[in-house]
Amino acid sequence: MKYSAITTFNLSKHTFGIEMINSFFANWPNEVTLTAFIENSSEIDDSAVKSKIIVKDFNQNVPKYRDFVEKFKNKEKYTDDFRFNVFRFAHKVYAIASAVQEVKTKYLIWLDADIKTYKKIPSEFLDKLVNDNTYMSYLGRENISLKHLNYSECGFLIFNTEHPIHEIFWKNMMKMYDDGDLFNEKEWHDSYIFDVVRKNLEKEKNIKNFDITSLGLVELNNDNHVFVSSVLGKYMDHKKGNRKKTKWSHELLYRIKKEKKYDS
């Protein structure tokens, strides 16, 4: 297999994760598996566990996250501000770090649990998102108008596990968390820290990474939603923030309406 994917969520708090899993099952290529590291996984409905969906209990399989929380629990007082809510966003980092120890595919895809796939994804589409000469595929924000978002959209990431920088990247990434180096940065959430590690290695090792927005952006009426503006928006919706409460984000509906008008 060439691709596999992972996600994580707390079933008691984030029931939208089940919608994500079901939409993945319905619309992703059959050869791509999704491993979901789920907190309170014992409560999951058996109907959600399908072929190509692998459910693992987060606490049992990602024990280093709890070590991190205990070691730096004094930082919890800062978590009312999302920029410093390190414990919320560290779930993702430790889940990926656990997955990379066992991954058997060339490419490992990260998907936030609030991503809903609404259209069948052909395998050849995934091939457009990677490049043998690059390590990571990500969504940069340099080409959108709201410059105050000075970090990438990391709800969707792809790692080339066969790239020579792979082990170095994750060694540096986990040093940020295990040793608390991230607390020296201006912001502590995962997107900001991913960018710091990525950019440092790009400079130090002359490593290239692939910005998915280079494949084109659709102009939306609210173009800060780089995920939907990018080619990913042809197949998926990222229902961030208050968008979780809606069936579809208004940006996606605007894009679909615009494309249908163009096609006609």
Backbone as JSON, one array per atom type, in Angstrom:
{
  "sequence": "MKYSAITTFNLSKHTFGIEMINSFFANWPNEVTLTAFIENSSEIDDSAVKSKIIVKDFNQNVPKYRDFVEKFKNKEKYTDDFRFNVFRFAHKVYAIASAVQEVKTKYLIWLDADIKTYKKIPSEFLDKLVNDNTYMSYLGRENISLKHLNYSECGFLIFNTEHPIHEIFWKNMMKMYDDGDLFNEKEWHDSYIFDVVRKNLEKEKNIKNFDITSLGLVELNNDNHVFVSSVLGKYMDHKKGNRKKTKWSHELLYRIKKEKKYDS",
  "N": [[0.84, -1.2, 0.0], [0.4, 2.28, -0.68], [-0.51, 4.58, 0.6], [-1.6, 5.55, 3.87], [-3.77, 6.61, 6.54], [-4.31, 8.72, 9.44], [-6.08, 9.74, 12.44], [-7.33, 11.5, 15.34], [-9.45, 11.72, 18.2], [-11.65, 12.65, 20.93], [-14.16, 10.63, 21.9], [-16.3, 11.15, 23.63], [-16.43, 13.93, 23.74], [-16.16, 14.83, 21.12], [-18.12, 14.05, 18.99], [-18.4, 14.41, 16.31], [-16.32, 13.17, 15.15], [-17.05, 10.59, 14.45], [-18.63, 11.0, 12.21], [-16.65, 11.88, 10.53], [-15.12, 9.52, 10.25], [-17.01, 7.8, 9.04], [-17.47, 9.14, 6.63], [-14.98, 9.0, 5.5], [-14.75, 6.22, 5.14], [-16.74, 5.88, 3.2], [-15.84, 7.34, 1.01], [-13.05, 7.41, 0.51], [-10.27, 5.87, -1.24], [-10.35, 2.3, -1.39], [-8.02, 0.97, -0.73], [-6.71, 2.52, 1.08], [-6.1, 2.79, 4.43], [-7.56, 3.92, 7.53], [-6.42, 4.85, 10.62], [-7.74, 5.38, 13.73], [-7.1, 7.03, 16.61], [-8.68, 6.93, 19.48], [-10.03, 8.57, 22.25], [-11.82, 7.28, 25.02], [-12.65, 5.04, 23.64], [-14.02, 2.7, 24.12], [-16.66, 3.28, 24.14], [-17.5, 3.42, 21.59], [-19.67, 2.9, 18.84], [-20.24, -0.25, 17.44], [-20.9, -0.27, 14.78], [-19.45, 1.67, 13.59], [-16.99, 0.67, 13.19], [-15.35, -0.48, 10.59], [-14.25, -2.24, 7.61], [-11.04, -1.24, 6.52], [-10.96, 0.73, 8.43], [-9.33, 1.32, 11.37], [-9.52, 1.1, 14.75], [-8.04, 2.41, 17.62], [-7.38, 2.58, 21.08], [-6.76, 5.68, 22.51], [-5.46, 6.35, 24.99], [-4.22, 3.97, 25.73], [-2.51, 3.45, 23.6], [-1.06, 5.75, 23.14], [0.71, 6.63, 25.3], [2.67, 8.5, 25.97], [1.61, 11.01, 25.73], [0.21, 11.56, 28.1], [2.34, 11.61, 29.86], [3.57, 13.92, 29.0], [1.61, 15.86, 29.63], [1.55, 15.65, 32.43], [4.17, 16.37, 33.07], [4.32, 19.04, 32.3], [2.22, 20.38, 33.52], [1.91, 22.77, 34.84], [1.62, 24.66, 32.91], [-0.99, 24.8, 32.22], [-2.57, 26.94, 32.93], [-2.5, 28.77, 30.91], [-4.19, 28.0, 28.89], [-6.63, 29.06, 28.04], [-6.38, 30.68, 25.89], [-6.22, 29.93, 22.54], [-3.82, 29.94, 21.19], [-1.97, 29.16, 23.01], [-2.86, 26.84, 24.03], [-1.66, 24.21, 24.62], [-2.04, 21.55, 25.43], [-4.42, 20.67, 24.32], [-3.89, 20.62, 21.53], [-1.69, 19.01, 21.4], [-2.47, 16.38, 21.4], [-2.75, 15.57, 18.73], [-0.07, 15.65, 17.8], [1.26, 13.71, 19.37], [-0.22, 11.46, 18.69], [0.4, 11.16, 15.96], [3.16, 10.79, 16.2], [3.18, 8.33, 17.48], [2.03, 6.75, 15.5], [3.93, 6.85, 13.43], [5.83, 5.1, 14.24], [4.99, 2.62, 13.54], [4.07, 2.63, 10.96], [3.49, 1.32, 7.71], [3.33, 2.14, 5.14], [4.35, 4.16, 2.34], [3.53, 6.82, 2.37], [2.15, 8.77, 4.94], [-0.84, 10.06, 6.0], [-2.21, 12.77, 7.71], [-5.33, 13.57, 9.17], [-7.52, 15.94, 10.43], [-10.09, 15.47, 12.89], [-12.43, 16.78, 12.34], [-12.82, 16.9, 9.66], [-14.72, 16.33, 6.81], [-15.37, 14.11, 4.27], [-16.84, 14.52, 1.22], [-17.1, 13.58, -1.31], [-16.19, 11.11, -3.71], [-12.82, 10.15, -3.63], [-10.38, 9.87, -6.0], [-7.6, 7.64, -6.5], [-5.53, 8.72, -7.96], [-5.71, 11.4, -7.41], [-4.59, 11.73, -4.87], [-1.96, 11.23, -5.54], [-1.25, 13.58, -6.75], [-0.75, 15.23, -4.67], [1.66, 14.77, -3.56], [5.26, 14.52, -3.78], [8.11, 12.96, -4.93], [10.51, 14.16, -4.39], [10.19, 15.71, -2.17], [9.56, 16.14, 1.38], [7.39, 16.72, 3.31], [3.9, 17.37, 2.8], [1.78, 20.14, 2.9], [-0.55, 22.76, 3.93], [0.04, 25.89, 3.14], [-0.28, 29.37, 4.14], [0.58, 31.58, 2.86], [-0.37, 32.6, 0.49], [-2.91, 33.64, 0.82], [-5.28, 36.22, 1.76], [-5.51, 37.06, 4.45], [-3.22, 37.95, 6.47], [-2.67, 37.8, 9.16], [-2.89, 35.26, 10.07], [-0.39, 33.58, 10.74], [0.68, 31.05, 10.3], [0.74, 27.66, 9.11], [-2.07, 25.76, 7.76], [-2.75, 22.99, 9.39], [-4.51, 20.86, 9.39], [-4.53, 18.94, 7.54], [-2.06, 16.84, 6.51], [0.77, 15.36, 4.91], [3.22, 12.89, 5.18], [6.28, 11.78, 3.94], [7.43, 8.8, 4.54], [9.66, 7.48, 3.72], [11.57, 9.27, 3.15], [14.82, 10.68, 3.61], [14.93, 12.61, 5.64], [12.95, 12.05, 7.41], [13.13, 10.67, 9.99], [14.73, 12.48, 11.34], [13.14, 14.77, 11.32], [11.0, 13.99, 13.03], [12.37, 13.42, 15.35], [13.27, 15.98, 16.05], [10.81, 17.24, 16.25], [9.58, 15.9, 18.42], [11.34, 16.51, 20.42], [10.73, 19.14, 20.83], [8.35, 18.86, 22.24], [8.64, 16.77, 24.26], [10.84, 17.71, 25.7], [10.01, 20.24, 26.25], [10.73, 22.41, 24.69], [9.1, 23.86, 23.01], [7.84, 25.79, 24.51], [9.37, 28.0, 24.43], [8.71, 29.29, 22.17], [6.77, 31.68, 20.18], [4.1, 31.0, 19.89], [2.17, 28.12, 20.93], [0.68, 26.1, 19.79], [-0.01, 23.25, 17.62], [0.17, 23.76, 14.81], [1.78, 26.02, 14.6], [4.17, 25.07, 15.75], [4.8, 22.89, 14.1], [5.45, 24.34, 11.8], [7.72, 25.74, 12.67], [9.61, 23.67, 13.11], [9.65, 22.5, 10.55], [10.5, 24.67, 8.88], [13.0, 25.24, 9.99], [14.44, 22.91, 9.34], [14.28, 23.01, 6.59], [15.95, 25.14, 6.09], [18.38, 24.41, 7.36], [19.04, 21.86, 6.31], [18.58, 22.09, 3.65], [16.16, 21.11, 2.66], [13.29, 20.26, 0.75], [9.82, 20.99, 0.85], [6.32, 20.42, 0.18], [3.94, 22.68, -0.69], [0.58, 22.53, -0.74], [-1.15, 24.45, -1.67], [0.06, 25.46, -3.88], [-0.96, 24.19, -6.04], [-3.1, 25.6, -6.78], [-5.69, 27.98, -5.93], [-9.08, 28.52, -5.15], [-10.98, 31.41, -5.45], [-12.75, 32.6, -2.78], [-15.65, 33.95, -1.04], [-14.9, 34.35, 1.52], [-11.92, 34.14, 2.03], [-10.1, 33.17, 3.88], [-10.27, 30.56, 4.58], [-8.29, 28.34, 3.89], [-8.12, 25.61, 3.41], [-10.57, 24.76, 2.15], [-10.42, 26.44, -0.02], [-8.32, 25.4, -1.42], [-7.19, 22.63, -3.55], [-8.06, 20.5, -2.09], [-10.59, 21.11, -1.31], [-12.23, 20.21, -3.31], [-13.04, 17.74, -2.63], [-13.28, 17.48, 0.13], [-14.39, 18.88, 3.29], [-13.4, 21.1, 5.79], [-14.47, 21.46, 8.85], [-13.95, 23.64, 10.81], [-13.85, 25.14, 14.09], [-16.8, 26.98, 14.78], [-17.99, 25.91, 12.56], [-18.31, 23.24, 12.91], [-20.82, 22.76, 13.87], [-22.52, 22.85, 11.77], [-23.89, 21.32, 8.79], [-22.43, 21.62, 6.45], [-19.62, 23.74, 5.79], [-20.0, 27.25, 5.18], [-18.24, 28.26, 3.35], [-17.55, 26.06, 1.76], [-20.03, 25.47, 0.56], [-20.34, 27.78, -0.9], [-18.21, 27.52, -2.68], [-18.95, 25.16, -4.1], [-21.33, 26.02, -5.31], [-20.36, 28.09, -6.89], [-18.63, 26.68, -8.62], [-20.41, 25.01, -9.97], [-21.91, 26.88, -11.35], [-19.95, 27.88, -13.01], [-19.33, 25.58, -14.48], [-21.66, 25.23, -15.93]],
  "CA": [[0.0, 0.0, 0.0], [1.17, 3.51, -0.81], [-1.01, 5.59, 1.53], [-2.45, 5.25, 5.02], [-4.16, 7.86, 7.18], [-4.62, 8.65, 10.87], [-6.77, 10.85, 13.07], [-7.57, 11.27, 16.76], [-10.48, 12.54, 18.83], [-12.27, 12.15, 22.15], [-15.51, 10.27, 21.49], [-17.29, 11.79, 24.51], [-16.49, 15.36, 23.48], [-16.1, 15.15, 19.69], [-18.89, 13.03, 18.27], [-18.24, 14.64, 14.87], [-15.3, 12.26, 14.66], [-17.7, 9.44, 13.82], [-19.01, 11.46, 10.87], [-15.41, 11.88, 9.76], [-14.79, 8.13, 9.94], [-17.98, 7.27, 8.08], [-17.27, 9.78, 5.32], [-13.73, 8.41, 4.99], [-15.08, 4.88, 4.68], [-17.57, 5.94, 2.01], [-15.32, 8.12, -0.12], [-11.63, 7.27, 0.23], [-9.94, 4.62, -1.94], [-10.43, 1.14, -0.5], [-6.7, 0.51, -0.31], [-6.18, 3.44, 2.09], [-6.67, 2.56, 5.76], [-7.57, 5.03, 8.49], [-6.28, 4.47, 12.03], [-8.29, 6.43, 14.59], [-6.74, 6.94, 18.02], [-9.87, 7.52, 20.08], [-10.23, 8.55, 23.7], [-13.11, 6.66, 25.36], [-12.98, 4.21, 22.48], [-14.91, 1.61, 24.52], [-18.03, 3.73, 23.93], [-17.78, 3.55, 20.17], [-20.66, 1.98, 18.27], [-19.59, -1.24, 16.57], [-21.21, 0.01, 13.38], [-18.44, 2.6, 13.06], [-15.76, -0.08, 12.92], [-15.55, -1.11, 9.29], [-13.01, -2.54, 6.91], [-10.13, -0.11, 6.27], [-10.97, 1.61, 9.59], [-8.69, 0.67, 12.51], [-9.73, 1.89, 15.96], [-7.13, 2.14, 18.72], [-7.62, 3.43, 22.24], [-5.71, 6.7, 22.59], [-4.7, 6.3, 26.23], [-3.4, 2.77, 25.74], [-1.53, 3.44, 22.5], [-0.29, 6.99, 23.09], [0.94, 6.95, 26.72], [3.58, 9.63, 26.15], [0.84, 12.25, 25.85], [-0.06, 11.77, 29.52], [3.62, 12.0, 30.46], [3.76, 15.33, 28.64], [0.67, 16.66, 30.42], [1.98, 15.64, 33.82], [5.45, 17.08, 33.18], [4.18, 20.48, 32.07], [0.87, 20.75, 33.97], [1.9, 24.17, 35.29], [1.31, 25.52, 31.77], [-2.42, 24.72, 31.93], [-3.19, 28.24, 33.19], [-2.48, 29.57, 29.69], [-4.9, 27.32, 27.81], [-7.84, 29.76, 27.59], [-6.01, 31.27, 24.6], [-5.9, 28.78, 21.7], [-2.41, 30.0, 20.77], [-1.15, 28.56, 24.06], [-3.56, 25.65, 24.52], [-0.74, 23.18, 24.15], [-2.52, 20.2, 25.73], [-5.47, 20.34, 23.34], [-3.34, 20.34, 20.21], [-0.63, 18.0, 21.48], [-3.05, 15.08, 21.08], [-2.4, 15.28, 17.34], [1.37, 15.41, 17.65], [1.62, 12.43, 19.97], [-0.85, 10.4, 17.9], [1.22, 10.96, 14.75], [4.45, 10.22, 16.63], [2.94, 6.92, 17.74], [1.74, 6.08, 14.22], [5.12, 6.75, 12.58], [6.64, 3.99, 14.7], [4.46, 1.37, 13.0], [3.54, 2.8, 9.61], [4.05, 0.41, 6.7], [3.11, 2.73, 3.83], [5.31, 5.22, 2.02], [2.99, 8.11, 2.77], [1.23, 8.8, 6.07], [-1.69, 11.25, 5.91], [-2.93, 13.19, 8.91], [-6.61, 14.23, 8.94], [-8.25, 16.38, 11.62], [-11.34, 14.72, 13.07], [-13.57, 17.57, 11.87], [-12.81, 16.9, 8.19], [-15.74, 15.46, 6.23], [-15.17, 13.85, 2.85], [-18.19, 14.53, 0.65], [-17.05, 13.14, -2.7], [-15.23, 10.03, -3.92], [-11.46, 10.59, -3.92], [-9.63, 8.91, -6.83], [-6.22, 7.44, -6.04], [-4.61, 9.61, -8.68], [-5.73, 12.72, -6.77], [-3.6, 11.7, -3.81], [-0.63, 11.29, -6.16], [-0.96, 14.97, -7.08], [-0.45, 15.96, -3.44], [3.0, 14.39, -3.08], [6.37, 14.61, -4.73], [9.21, 12.12, -4.44], [11.64, 15.0, -4.01], [9.85, 16.5, -0.99], [9.25, 15.35, 2.57], [6.06, 16.96, 3.85], [2.91, 18.16, 2.06], [1.04, 20.93, 3.89], [-1.31, 23.88, 3.38], [0.56, 27.18, 3.57], [-1.22, 30.49, 4.07], [1.25, 32.75, 2.3], [-1.06, 33.11, -0.7], [-4.25, 34.13, 1.11], [-5.24, 37.64, 2.06], [-5.47, 37.37, 5.87], [-1.83, 37.68, 6.83], [-2.49, 37.62, 10.59], [-2.75, 33.83, 10.31], [1.02, 33.44, 10.35], [1.08, 29.65, 10.42], [0.08, 26.82, 8.11], [-3.26, 24.98, 8.12], [-2.21, 21.64, 9.58], [-5.56, 19.87, 9.51], [-4.22, 17.92, 6.54], [-0.62, 16.75, 6.31], [1.26, 14.09, 4.38], [4.63, 12.68, 5.45], [6.96, 10.75, 3.15], [8.17, 8.05, 5.56], [10.89, 6.94, 3.15], [12.49, 10.38, 2.92], [15.93, 10.63, 4.58], [14.75, 13.56, 6.74], [11.78, 11.66, 8.21], [13.48, 10.41, 11.38], [15.25, 13.72, 11.92], [12.01, 15.66, 11.56], [10.24, 13.59, 14.2], [13.24, 13.59, 16.51], [13.22, 17.4, 16.38], [9.44, 17.56, 16.65], [9.28, 15.41, 19.76], [12.16, 17.27, 21.36], [9.93, 20.32, 21.14], [7.31, 18.53, 23.22], [9.14, 16.0, 25.41], [11.77, 18.55, 26.47], [9.39, 21.53, 26.53], [11.34, 23.5, 23.91], [8.06, 24.66, 22.35], [7.42, 26.89, 25.37], [10.21, 29.15, 24.1], [8.21, 29.86, 20.92], [5.75, 32.73, 20.32], [2.82, 30.31, 20.05], [2.44, 26.75, 21.36], [-0.2, 25.11, 19.16], [0.69, 22.33, 16.73], [0.46, 24.34, 13.49], [2.93, 26.91, 14.73], [5.36, 24.27, 16.04], [5.13, 22.18, 12.86], [6.11, 25.29, 10.9], [9.06, 26.03, 13.19], [10.48, 22.52, 12.84], [9.76, 22.37, 9.09], [11.31, 25.76, 8.32], [14.39, 25.09, 10.45], [15.08, 21.86, 8.56], [14.41, 23.5, 5.21], [17.12, 26.02, 6.07], [19.6, 23.71, 7.79], [19.34, 20.68, 5.49], [18.19, 22.37, 2.27], [15.08, 20.16, 2.37], [12.12, 20.84, 0.12], [8.5, 20.5, 1.22], [5.34, 20.72, -0.86], [2.78, 23.47, -0.29], [-0.54, 22.09, -1.57], [-1.79, 25.61, -2.29], [0.72, 25.74, -5.16], [-1.78, 23.58, -7.08], [-4.16, 26.54, -7.11], [-6.68, 28.37, -4.93], [-10.34, 29.07, -5.64], [-11.31, 32.63, -4.72], [-14.01, 32.5, -2.06], [-16.08, 35.22, -0.44], [-14.19, 34.44, 2.8], [-10.82, 33.32, 1.54], [-9.15, 32.72, 4.88], [-10.4, 29.11, 4.75], [-7.38, 27.87, 2.85], [-8.4, 24.21, 3.12], [-11.64, 24.68, 1.15], [-9.97, 27.16, -1.21], [-7.33, 24.59, -2.13], [-7.72, 21.49, -4.3], [-8.71, 19.59, -1.14], [-11.99, 21.48, -1.25], [-12.98, 19.47, -4.33], [-13.47, 16.46, -2.07], [-13.43, 17.51, 1.58], [-14.71, 20.11, 4.01], [-12.82, 21.16, 7.12], [-15.46, 22.2, 9.62], [-13.23, 24.16, 11.97], [-14.56, 26.07, 14.96], [-18.26, 26.91, 14.78], [-18.45, 25.15, 11.39], [-18.61, 21.88, 13.35], [-22.24, 22.68, 14.17], [-23.27, 22.88, 10.52], [-23.67, 20.16, 7.93], [-21.31, 22.0, 5.58], [-19.19, 25.11, 6.0], [-20.56, 28.14, 4.16], [-17.23, 28.41, 2.3], [-17.67, 24.93, 0.84], [-21.25, 25.64, -0.21], [-20.06, 28.86, -1.86], [-17.34, 26.96, -3.72], [-19.73, 24.24, -4.93], [-22.26, 26.84, -6.1], [-19.56, 28.81, -7.86], [-18.11, 25.76, -9.62], [-21.54, 24.56, -10.79], [-22.25, 27.98, -12.24], [-18.88, 27.93, -13.99], [-19.45, 24.43, -15.36], [-22.82, 25.35, -16.8]],
  "C": [[0.88, 1.26, 0.0], [0.78, 4.53, 0.25], [-1.73, 4.94, 2.71], [-2.72, 6.58, 5.73], [-4.42, 7.63, 8.67], [-5.39, 9.88, 11.3], [-6.84, 10.55, 14.55], [-8.69, 12.18, 17.24], [-10.97, 11.87, 20.1], [-13.74, 11.89, 21.84], [-16.57, 10.97, 22.34], [-17.49, 13.27, 24.21], [-16.65, 15.7, 22.0], [-16.82, 14.08, 18.87], [-18.8, 13.21, 16.76], [-17.17, 13.74, 14.28], [-15.88, 11.03, 13.98], [-18.14, 9.79, 12.41], [-17.78, 11.47, 9.97], [-15.05, 10.47, 9.32], [-15.72, 7.57, 8.87], [-17.79, 7.86, 6.69], [-15.97, 9.29, 4.68], [-14.02, 7.04, 4.4], [-15.83, 4.92, 3.35], [-16.84, 6.5, 0.8], [-13.81, 8.01, -0.39], [-11.36, 5.95, -0.48], [-9.88, 3.45, -0.96], [-9.08, 0.68, 0.01], [-6.06, 1.41, 0.75], [-6.88, 3.18, 3.42], [-6.62, 3.83, 6.59], [-7.45, 4.45, 9.9], [-6.75, 5.65, 12.88], [-7.91, 6.14, 16.04], [-7.82, 7.68, 18.81], [-9.83, 7.42, 21.6], [-11.65, 8.08, 23.99], [-13.58, 5.76, 24.23], [-13.93, 3.07, 22.84], [-16.37, 1.97, 24.29], [-18.43, 3.75, 22.46], [-18.78, 2.49, 19.72], [-19.95, 1.03, 17.32], [-19.82, -0.97, 15.1], [-20.19, 0.94, 12.75], [-17.15, 1.89, 12.7], [-15.96, -0.91, 11.66], [-14.19, -1.51, 8.71], [-12.33, -1.24, 6.5], [-10.17, 0.94, 7.38], [-10.42, 0.83, 10.78], [-8.83, 1.58, 13.72], [-8.76, 1.44, 17.04], [-7.45, 3.09, 19.87], [-6.45, 4.4, 22.42], [-4.85, 6.52, 23.83], [-3.79, 5.09, 26.29], [-2.26, 2.83, 24.74], [-0.68, 4.69, 22.41], [0.01, 7.43, 24.53], [1.83, 8.17, 26.94], [2.86, 10.97, 26.24], [0.59, 12.56, 27.32], [1.22, 12.17, 30.26], [3.88, 13.48, 30.21], [2.87, 16.23, 29.49], [1.13, 16.77, 31.87], [3.25, 16.48, 34.0], [5.28, 18.59, 33.12], [2.8, 21.0, 32.51], [0.79, 22.18, 34.47], [1.55, 25.12, 34.17], [-0.19, 25.58, 31.48], [-3.12, 26.07, 32.12], [-3.26, 29.11, 31.95], [-3.48, 29.09, 28.63], [-6.21, 27.97, 27.4], [-7.62, 30.43, 26.23], [-5.54, 30.12, 23.69], [-4.43, 28.77, 21.28], [-1.49, 29.31, 21.77], [-1.82, 27.32, 24.67], [-2.81, 24.4, 24.05], [-1.3, 21.78, 24.36], [-3.61, 19.76, 24.75], [-4.85, 19.88, 22.02], [-2.22, 19.3, 20.23], [-1.17, 16.59, 21.26], [-2.62, 14.64, 19.66], [-0.94, 14.87, 17.2], [1.75, 14.04, 18.19], [0.96, 11.25, 19.26], [-0.04, 10.11, 16.65], [2.55, 10.31, 15.12], [4.31, 8.74, 16.94], [2.76, 6.15, 16.44], [3.01, 5.89, 13.4], [6.03, 5.6, 13.02], [6.22, 2.67, 14.05], [4.01, 1.46, 11.55], [4.26, 1.91, 8.61], [3.84, 0.93, 5.28], [4.14, 3.84, 3.6], [4.83, 6.56, 2.53], [1.98, 7.95, 3.91], [0.49, 10.13, 6.05], [-2.33, 11.53, 7.25], [-4.21, 13.9, 8.5], [-7.19, 14.67, 10.28], [-9.59, 15.67, 11.68], [-12.57, 15.49, 12.63], [-13.53, 17.77, 10.35], [-13.86, 15.9, 7.71], [-15.49, 15.33, 4.74], [-16.53, 13.68, 2.19], [-18.25, 13.95, -0.77], [-15.97, 12.08, -2.84], [-13.86, 10.59, -4.32], [-10.77, 9.54, -4.78], [-8.19, 8.81, -6.34], [-5.26, 8.4, -6.71], [-4.62, 11.03, -8.11], [-4.69, 12.78, -5.66], [-2.19, 11.82, -4.37], [-0.25, 12.72, -6.52], [-0.48, 15.76, -5.86], [0.94, 15.67, -2.89], [4.01, 14.51, -4.2], [7.53, 13.83, -4.15], [10.39, 12.93, -3.93], [11.37, 15.84, -2.76], [9.51, 15.58, 0.18], [7.79, 15.5, 3.0], [5.19, 17.73, 2.87], [2.02, 18.84, 3.09], [0.29, 22.05, 3.19], [-0.75, 25.18, 3.94], [-0.49, 28.27, 3.43], [-0.6, 31.73, 3.44], [0.47, 33.39, 1.17], [-2.51, 33.52, -0.46], [-4.14, 35.53, 1.7], [-5.09, 37.96, 3.54], [-4.1, 37.0, 6.44], [-1.64, 37.48, 8.33], [-2.44, 36.14, 10.97], [-1.36, 33.42, 9.85], [1.53, 32.02, 10.56], [0.26, 28.84, 9.42], [-1.21, 26.22, 8.66], [-2.83, 23.52, 8.19], [-3.3, 20.61, 9.87], [-5.37, 18.72, 8.54], [-2.73, 17.97, 6.27], [-0.29, 15.4, 5.68], [2.77, 14.02, 4.63], [5.16, 11.54, 4.58], [7.88, 9.98, 4.09], [9.47, 7.45, 5.04], [11.92, 8.04, 2.86], [13.59, 10.36, 3.99], [15.77, 11.58, 5.76], [13.68, 13.12, 7.73], [12.12, 11.46, 9.7], [13.99, 11.67, 12.07], [14.11, 14.67, 12.24], [11.3, 15.28, 12.85], [11.07, 13.6, 15.47], [13.18, 15.04, 16.98], [11.83, 17.81, 16.88], [9.17, 17.12, 18.08], [10.19, 16.03, 20.82], [11.44, 18.54, 21.78], [8.95, 20.04, 22.28], [7.89, 17.83, 24.46], [10.05, 16.84, 26.3], [11.2, 19.93, 26.8], [9.97, 22.69, 25.76], [10.29, 24.4, 23.28], [7.64, 25.86, 23.18], [8.3, 28.13, 25.2], [9.74, 29.86, 22.83], [7.09, 30.87, 21.18], [4.35, 32.16, 20.5], [3.12, 28.83, 20.28], [1.57, 25.71, 20.66], [0.54, 24.38, 18.05], [1.07, 22.96, 15.39], [1.69, 25.23, 13.55], [4.23, 26.1, 14.92], [5.77, 23.44, 14.82], [5.9, 23.1, 11.92], [7.54, 25.58, 11.37], [10.02, 24.91, 12.84], [10.72, 22.38, 11.34], [10.71, 23.42, 8.51], [12.77, 25.66, 8.75], [15.12, 24.03, 9.63], [15.23, 22.25, 7.09], [15.68, 24.35, 5.08], [18.41, 25.25, 6.35], [20.02, 22.61, 6.82], [19.03, 20.88, 4.01], [17.12, 21.38, 1.79], [13.9, 20.89, 1.74], [10.85, 20.18, 0.66], [7.49, 21.03, 0.23], [4.13, 21.44, -0.28], [1.63, 23.15, -1.24], [-1.22, 23.26, -2.26], [-1.14, 25.98, -3.62], [-0.04, 25.11, -6.33], [-2.96, 24.46, -7.46], [-5.1, 26.78, -5.96], [-7.91, 28.93, -5.61], [-10.65, 30.3, -4.81], [-12.7, 32.5, -4.11], [-14.41, 33.87, -1.51], [-15.45, 35.42, 0.94], [-12.94, 33.59, 2.66], [-9.77, 32.98, 2.59], [-9.23, 31.21, 5.11], [-9.6, 28.43, 3.66], [-7.64, 26.42, 2.48], [-9.42, 24.09, 2.01], [-11.23, 25.39, -0.13], [-9.02, 26.32, -2.05], [-8.0, 23.45, -2.89], [-8.39, 20.48, -3.37], [-10.21, 19.86, -1.06], [-12.85, 20.83, -2.32], [-13.61, 18.21, -3.75], [-13.81, 16.51, -0.58], [-13.8, 18.89, 2.1], [-14.04, 20.03, 5.37], [-13.7, 22.06, 7.97], [-14.84, 22.68, 10.94], [-14.14, 25.07, 12.8], [-16.07, 25.87, 14.96], [-18.82, 26.16, 13.57], [-18.81, 23.72, 11.77], [-20.1, 21.68, 13.57], [-23.12, 22.65, 12.93], [-22.98, 21.63, 9.7], [-22.49, 20.4, 7.01], [-20.91, 23.42, 5.94], [-19.72, 25.99, 4.88], [-19.55, 28.36, 3.03], [-17.32, 27.28, 1.28], [-18.9, 25.09, -0.03], [-21.07, 26.73, -1.27], [-19.2, 28.33, -3.0], [-18.13, 26.06, -4.66], [-20.67, 25.01, -5.85], [-21.51, 27.55, -7.21], [-19.08, 27.89, -8.97], [-19.22, 25.24, -10.53], [-21.94, 25.63, -11.78], [-21.22, 28.09, -13.36], [-19.02, 26.79, -15.0], [-20.6, 24.56, -16.37], [-22.59, 26.36, -17.91]]
}
